[in-house]
Structure formats: structure tokens, C-alpha cells
């Protein structure tokens, strides 16, 4: 136990001796530096020189770095003229594109308006066709019935008026039946807007409703007026199905 304690104390003493020796060596170095500065009569100059040298070195380094950076920036930075040219080219390209778009829009607008107008015209024509079909759908049927009306009219006109009496009851009844049939047929015509064109003598000739078969010289009628009615005509609504066949008066 005593031997172990002596060894521990010896170890601690050895560590302290080594520590003090290092401190003495470091102090000796510091004393040598201060002595040299005193001999040169420049106390503290060493630190000042080191500080000044570091400052100059740093400044020169900064200047060099700043100069290089500025030079690189000058080399890489685009010139104002170059930017202006690019902007001009871009502006011209945008203007050209705008003009193309405006022209395209104008063309499409024109085509749209034309298509709309064509559609409206087609719709109106179709509507007129539908209306005409409703109004004039019975036109061919009416034309066929006109022959029946003509026959009935000729039949009643061919009967002598003096023969229609109580002495001849059969003829009288037949005549009255034909007249009733003709009257009823004309009522049906009027109900369906089929109107008779029966011009009067002396009436002015109208080529829309009359058909001139000949000219008759006469003093009793004004030239260009109707002198003779050969056959009555008919019109369905505003459309002439058959013009009245007439003779036109001519001056002597």
C-alpha cells in the first residue's frame, strides 16, 4: 500500500514538471521577441507591420477580385443596342401576328354573316314555300273543277228562256237543278278563295287577268277596252289560274 501511494505521487510530480517546463520555454520565446524589438527601438512595430501587411494584401486581393468581376460582368452583360434590336424584332413579330389574327377574325366574321344571311334566306324561302303549299295546294284540283263549271254554265245558257215554263215542267225542273248545282259549285269556289274573273264590257284590258284572242273594230267602245267576253276566268287567292278570254276593242 505504501509503495502504491509513492508511485501515484511520483506520477503527479512528473506531469507538473513537464507542464512547468513547457511554460518556461514559451515564456523564453516571448522574451526573445520583445528583446529584439527593443534593440531595434521599434516597440510594437512587429504587430503593426503584420497588421498593415495583412490589410494591404486584403485590399489588393479585393481590388483584384472586384476588377475581375467587373470585367466579367462587362463582357457578359448585353449592350443596350443589342437589347433594342431584340425588342424591335419581337415587336415586329407581334405586330405581324396581330395583323394575321385580325385578318382571320375579319374573314371568319364575314363568312359567319354570309352564312347567317344565307340561312335566313333559305328559311324565308322555305316558309314561303310552305305557305304557298297550304294556299295553292288545291290549285290542280281547282283547275279540274273549272271545266265542270264551264259545262254547267254552257248547259244553262243553251236552254231557251221561253221554253222554261209550266207547260214544260220537266225542262223547267232540269234547268232549275242545273242552276242550283252551278250556284252551289260557285259557293264552294268562293269558300276556298277561288274567285271568278268576269270582266264587264268597256272595262280596261289587264294582261294579268285577261287574255286577248282578237281585236274588234268598234265605235261603241274605247280602244284597248274589252269588247267581247268569250270565257270567264278564275283566280285562286292572288294567283290567276285561268285568265278570262276576251276580244279587245279597236278604233276604226
C-alpha positions as CSV (number, residue, x, y, z in Angstrom):
1,X,0.0,0.0,0.0
2,X,2.8,2.4,0.8
3,X,4.5,1.5,-2.5
4,X,1.3,2.3,-4.5
5,X,1.0,5.7,-2.9
6,X,4.6,6.6,-3.7
7,X,4.0,5.7,-7.3
8,X,1.0,7.9,-7.6
9,X,2.8,10.9,-6.1
10,X,5.7,10.3,-8.4
11,X,3.4,10.3,-11.5
12,X,1.7,13.5,-10.4
13,X,5.1,15.2,-9.8
14,X,6.3,14.2,-13.3
15,X,3.2,15.7,-15.0
16,X,3.7,19.0,-13.2
17,X,7.4,19.2,-14.1
18,X,6.6,18.7,-17.8
19,X,3.9,21.4,-17.6
20,X,6.2,23.9,-16.0
21,X,9.0,23.2,-18.5
22,X,6.6,24.0,-21.4
23,X,5.6,27.2,-19.8
24,X,9.2,28.3,-19.3
25,X,10.0,27.5,-22.9
26,X,7.1,29.6,-24.2
27,X,8.0,32.5,-21.9
28,X,11.6,32.4,-23.1
29,X,10.4,32.7,-26.8
30,X,8.3,35.7,-26.0
31,X,11.1,37.4,-24.1
32,X,13.5,36.9,-27.1
33,X,11.0,38.6,-29.5
34,X,10.5,41.5,-27.1
35,X,14.2,41.9,-26.7
36,X,14.8,42.0,-30.4
37,X,12.1,44.7,-30.8
38,X,13.7,46.8,-28.0
39,X,17.2,46.5,-29.6
40,X,15.6,47.9,-32.9
41,X,13.9,50.7,-30.9
42,X,10.6,49.8,-32.5
43,X,8.3,48.6,-29.7
44,X,5.1,47.1,-31.1
45,X,6.2,47.7,-34.7
46,X,6.2,44.0,-35.5
47,X,2.5,43.7,-34.8
48,X,1.7,46.9,-36.7
49,X,3.7,45.8,-39.7
50,X,1.9,42.5,-39.7
51,X,-1.4,44.3,-39.4
52,X,-0.6,46.7,-42.2
53,X,0.7,44.0,-44.5
54,X,-2.5,42.0,-44.0
55,X,-4.6,45.0,-44.7
56,X,-2.8,45.8,-47.9
57,X,-2.9,42.2,-49.0
58,X,-6.6,42.1,-48.4
59,X,-7.2,45.4,-50.2
60,X,-5.2,44.3,-53.2
61,X,-6.9,41.0,-53.3
62,X,-10.3,42.7,-53.0
63,X,-9.4,45.1,-55.8
64,X,-8.2,42.3,-58.0
65,X,-11.4,40.3,-57.4
66,X,-13.6,43.3,-57.9
67,X,-11.8,44.2,-61.1
68,X,-12.1,40.7,-62.4
69,X,-15.8,40.6,-61.5
70,X,-16.4,43.9,-63.2
71,X,-14.5,42.8,-66.3
72,X,-16.5,39.6,-66.4
73,X,-19.8,41.5,-65.9
74,X,-18.8,43.9,-68.7
75,X,-18.0,41.0,-71.0
76,X,-21.2,39.1,-70.2
77,X,-23.6,42.0,-69.9
78,X,-25.5,42.7,-73.2
79,X,-25.1,46.0,-74.8
80,X,-28.1,48.5,-75.0
81,X,-28.1,48.4,-78.8
82,X,-28.4,44.6,-78.8
83,X,-31.4,44.7,-76.4
84,X,-33.1,47.4,-78.5
85,X,-32.7,45.2,-81.7
86,X,-34.2,42.2,-79.9
87,X,-37.1,44.3,-78.6
88,X,-37.7,45.7,-82.1
89,X,-37.7,42.3,-83.7
90,X,-40.1,41.0,-81.0
91,X,-42.4,44.0,-81.5
92,X,-42.5,43.5,-85.3
93,X,-43.2,39.8,-84.9
94,X,-46.1,40.6,-82.5
95,X,-47.5,43.2,-84.9
96,X,-47.4,40.7,-87.8
97,X,-49.1,38.1,-85.7
98,X,-51.7,40.6,-84.6
99,X,-52.4,41.6,-88.2
100,X,-52.8,37.9,-89.2
101,X,-55.2,37.4,-86.3
102,X,-57.2,40.5,-87.2
103,X,-57.5,39.4,-90.8
104,X,-58.5,35.9,-89.8
105,X,-61.2,37.3,-87.4
106,X,-62.5,39.6,-90.2
107,X,-62.6,36.7,-92.6
108,X,-64.4,34.5,-90.2
109,X,-66.8,37.3,-89.3
110,X,-67.6,37.8,-93.0
111,X,-68.2,34.1,-93.5
112,X,-70.4,33.9,-90.5
113,X,-72.5,36.9,-91.6
114,X,-72.8,35.4,-95.1
115,X,-73.8,32.0,-93.7
116,X,-76.3,33.7,-91.4
117,X,-77.8,35.6,-94.3
118,X,-78.0,32.5,-96.5
119,X,-79.6,30.6,-93.7
120,X,-82.2,33.4,-93.2
121,X,-82.9,33.5,-96.9
122,X,-83.3,29.7,-97.0
123,X,-85.6,29.9,-94.0
124,X,-87.7,32.6,-95.6
125,X,-87.9,30.7,-98.9
126,X,-88.9,27.6,-97.1
127,X,-91.6,29.4,-95.2
128,X,-93.0,31.0,-98.4
129,X,-93.0,27.5,-100.0
130,X,-94.9,26.1,-97.0
131,X,-97.4,29.0,-97.1
132,X,-97.8,28.6,-100.9
133,X,-98.3,24.9,-100.5
134,X,-101.0,25.5,-97.9
135,X,-102.7,28.1,-100.1
136,X,-102.2,26.7,-103.6
137,X,-102.1,23.0,-102.7
138,X,-105.6,22.6,-104.3
139,X,-104.6,24.5,-107.4
140,X,-104.6,21.5,-109.7
141,X,-107.9,20.3,-108.2
142,X,-109.5,23.7,-108.8
143,X,-108.4,23.7,-112.4
144,X,-110.1,20.4,-113.0
145,X,-113.3,21.8,-111.4
146,X,-113.3,24.8,-113.7
147,X,-114.2,22.6,-116.6
148,X,-117.2,21.3,-114.7
149,X,-118.3,24.9,-114.0
150,X,-117.9,25.8,-117.7
151,X,-120.0,22.9,-118.8
152,X,-122.7,23.8,-116.3
153,X,-122.7,27.3,-117.5
154,X,-123.0,26.3,-121.1
155,X,-125.8,23.9,-120.3
156,X,-127.9,26.6,-118.6
157,X,-127.2,29.1,-121.3
158,X,-128.2,26.8,-124.1
159,X,-131.8,26.4,-122.7
160,X,-134.2,28.9,-124.4
161,X,-135.8,31.2,-121.8
162,X,-139.3,30.9,-123.5
163,X,-139.2,27.1,-123.0
164,X,-138.8,27.4,-119.3
165,X,-142.4,27.5,-118.2
166,X,-145.1,25.4,-116.5
167,X,-146.1,24.0,-119.9
168,X,-142.7,22.2,-119.9
169,X,-142.2,21.2,-116.2
170,X,-139.5,18.6,-116.9
171,X,-137.3,21.1,-118.7
172,X,-138.0,23.7,-116.1
173,X,-137.0,21.4,-113.2
174,X,-133.9,20.3,-115.1
175,X,-132.9,23.9,-115.7
176,X,-133.5,24.9,-112.1
177,X,-131.5,21.9,-110.9
178,X,-128.6,22.9,-113.1
179,X,-128.7,26.4,-111.9
180,X,-128.7,25.2,-108.2
181,X,-125.8,23.0,-108.9
182,X,-123.9,25.8,-110.6
183,X,-124.7,28.1,-107.7
184,X,-123.5,25.6,-105.1
185,X,-120.3,25.0,-107.0
186,X,-119.6,28.7,-107.1
187,X,-120.2,28.9,-103.4
188,X,-117.6,26.2,-102.9
189,X,-115.2,28.1,-105.1
190,X,-115.7,31.3,-103.1
191,X,-115.3,29.4,-99.8
192,X,-111.8,28.2,-101.0
193,X,-110.9,31.7,-102.3
194,X,-111.4,30.7,-105.9
195,X,-112.9,33.8,-107.4
196,X,-114.4,34.2,-110.9
197,X,-112.9,36.7,-113.3
198,X,-115.9,38.0,-115.2
199,X,-114.9,41.3,-116.9
200,X,-117.5,43.8,-118.0
201,X,-117.8,45.3,-121.5
202,X,-115.9,48.5,-121.8
203,X,-113.5,47.5,-118.9
204,X,-109.8,48.3,-119.5
205,X,-107.8,45.3,-120.7
206,X,-105.5,43.9,-118.0
207,X,-102.9,41.3,-119.2
208,X,-102.7,39.9,-115.6
209,X,-106.3,38.8,-115.7
210,X,-107.3,38.9,-119.3
211,X,-106.2,37.0,-122.5
212,X,-106.9,38.8,-125.8
213,X,-108.0,36.5,-128.6
214,X,-108.6,39.2,-131.2
215,X,-109.2,42.8,-131.8
216,X,-112.7,44.0,-132.8
217,X,-113.1,47.4,-134.6
218,X,-115.9,49.3,-133.0
219,X,-117.1,52.8,-132.3
220,X,-119.1,52.0,-129.2
221,X,-116.1,51.0,-127.0
222,X,-112.9,52.8,-126.2
223,X,-109.8,51.4,-128.0
224,X,-107.9,49.0,-125.7
225,X,-111.0,48.1,-123.7
226,X,-112.9,44.8,-123.6
227,X,-115.5,44.5,-126.3
228,X,-116.4,40.8,-126.1
229,X,-116.2,38.2,-123.3
230,X,-115.7,34.7,-124.7
231,X,-114.9,32.7,-121.5
232,X,-114.7,33.7,-117.8
233,X,-111.5,33.3,-115.8
234,X,-110.7,32.3,-112.3
235,X,-108.0,33.2,-109.7
236,X,-107.0,31.4,-106.5
237,X,-106.2,34.0,-103.9
238,X,-103.9,36.3,-105.8
239,X,-102.8,33.8,-108.4
240,X,-104.6,33.7,-111.7
241,X,-105.5,30.1,-112.6
242,X,-107.1,31.0,-115.9
243,X,-107.4,34.4,-117.5
244,X,-110.6,35.5,-118.9
245,X,-110.7,35.1,-122.7
246,X,-111.8,38.4,-124.3
247,X,-111.9,40.4,-127.5
248,X,-110.3,43.9,-127.4
249,X,-111.9,46.9,-129.0
250,X,-110.0,48.6,-131.9
251,X,-110.5,52.1,-133.3
252,X,-112.0,52.2,-136.8
